[in-house]
Amino acid sequence: MIYQQAIAPEALRARIECVVIGASAGGVEALAELLPALPATFRPSLLIVLHLPRDRPSLLVDIFAKRCARPVREADDKEPLEPGTVYFAPPDYHMLVEKDRQIALSADAPVHFSRPSIDVLFESAADVYGERLLGIILTGGNEDGAAGLYGIHQAGGVTVVQQPDSAKVPLMVVSALQRGPADFVLTLPEIAQLLGALA
């Protein structure tokens, strides 16, 4: 477990209100290790952008709803964020967090060839939650998420990057680490442990 800064996971329990996760290639497998490990007492809202084909319905809710102790849903526009709920961005829409802690969906241009974009979610959530946000970058094959994770760092939030050697496709996590410091650089079991500490 690599700590770039001296933050004890247990100290985050009362601080973190929202968790955002970004992943691309290999992301379903990574989330299959993280989401079923969430305890029933997990309290932050959890928003996830996973790069998906734009022209097909997402099966992520079907895959994960039965395996998670917390509610799992595909995000709807203007939906209020609820504690302890997992939200997936729908295919072909950016997912943002608005100031009143509602989800907004956008059909604006792709970012890094991606819609939904990790950067778009992370930057909007950083504007709303600041130091009460925790952002996680997982495996993936492009640079989406690097700028957004740096934005979370600049806003005082907590940043987590999957350990590159443990990523199925390491480009995304390496890009994030090259852009700026991460508070934690962890394997998937260690990320699951960190999320469990937020319960």
N, C-alpha and C positions, 0 to 999 in steps of 0.2 A: 504494500500500500504506500503510495507516494503522496506526501502532503507538501504542496508548494508553499502554503502559508499555514500558520498555526491556528487551525480551526478544529475544535473537537466536535465530532458528529453530534454528540448529545447536546451540545450548546445550541444546535440549530432547531431543536424541537419547538421551542416557543417562538422562534423568529420567522420560520418559513411559512408563508401562506399559500404559495403557488409553486409548482414544479413544472418546467417545460422540458420536453425531450425531443431531440431531432435525430433522425436516422435515415439511411438510404439502403444501399445494397447490404444484405445480411441483417437488416433491421428487424424483420419478423422473428428470426431466430433469437436475436438479442432480447427483444421484448418478451419472448416466450420464457426467458429466464428471469426477467425482472418483474413483470406484472403479476404472475401467480404468487410471487413472494411478498407482495404487499400485504401487510396485516390488516385485519378487519377494522382496526383502530386508526388507520392512516387518515390524517385529517386534511392535508393541503389539496387544493384542486390540482389536477394533473392533466396537462395538455400535450398532445403528441402530434408531431408532423412526421409522417413516413412517406417518402417519395413513392408514388403509385402510378400505374398507367392511368391516363386521364379519361380513357374511353370505356372503362369498365367499372361496375359498382365495386365498392370496397367490401371485403369480407372480414375486415379486422374485428368488428364488433362480434360477428358470429364466432370468430376464432377465440377471442379472449373473454367474452362475457361469462361463459360457463367456468372459466379457469381462474377468475379473480374474485377476491373477497369483497371488492368494492364495485359500485355500479360502473358499467362501461357503455359509452354511447358515441354515436357520430354527432359531431357538433352541428347545431342549428344556428342560423343567423338570429342575433338579438337574444340568445338564450343566456339567462343569468348563470354565472359560475356558482356551482355548489361545492362545499367542502367534501373531500373524500371521493370525488367523482372523476373518472377517467374520460377524457374527451379526445377523440381522433378527428383530425382535419378530414373533411370529405374530399374525394378526388376532384381535381381541377379547380379548387378554391383555396385561396390564401385564408388562413385563420388568424385573427387578431384579437387582442384583448382591449376593450374600450375602458375609458376612465371610470365608468360606473360598474366595472367588473362584469360586463356582458361580453359575449363572444360576438365578433363581427366576421362575416364571410365576404370575401372580395374576389372579383374576377379580373383584377388588374394584371398587367403583363407578368409573365414568369420572371423569377429571379434565379440566376444561375440555371436557366433552362427548366426551372422547377416551379410548379404551382400545384399544391401548396409549397411554400418556401419556409425553411427553418428560420432564416434571417428575419423574415417578416413577423413571424410569431414572436421570436425572442426579443426583437427590438420593441415591439408594441408592449409586451409583457414587462420589459424592463422599465418602460416609461410609467407604467401603472404601479408596479410593486416595488421597484427599487431594491433596497437591501433585503426585502422580504421574499425575494425570488431566488429559486435555485434552478440553474440551467444545466442540462446534460447533453453532450454530443456523443453519439454512438457511431458504429461502423457505417461507412458509406464511401461512394466513389466520386464525389465532387467536393467543391469548396463551400457549399451552402452550409450556413451555421457558424462559420468562423467569425464573420463580422458581428452576427447576432450575439454570440457568446461573449465577444469582447465588449459589446454594448452592455450586457448584463454586468460584467466586471466593472465597467466605468460607472454604472449606476449603483454600485455597492453590493450587488447580489453575489451569490455563491456560484462558482463555476466548477463543473465536473466534466472530465474527458475520459472516455474509455482508453485504457492502456493500449497503445498502438499494436503491440505484439499479440494482443488478445482479440483484435478486431478482424472480422472476416475480410473486410476491405478497408485498409487503414488510411486512405487518402483524406477522408473527412476529418478524422481525429488529428492527424498530423497537421493539416491546414489550420485547425483550431489552435493547436499548440504553437504553431509558428506565428499566429496573429497576436497572441497575448498569453499572459500567465493563466494557469488554471489552479484553483484552490485544491482540487483533488484530481489525481490521475490514477484510475482504478480499473481492476478487472470487473467483469460482470457480477461475480459473487460479491465483490466488495461494494459495488454500486447498490446491489440489492440490500446489503447490510446497512448502508448509509440511508437508503430510503426507509428501511425499517426503523431507524432511529428517529424518524420524524413522526412516528405513530404516537 
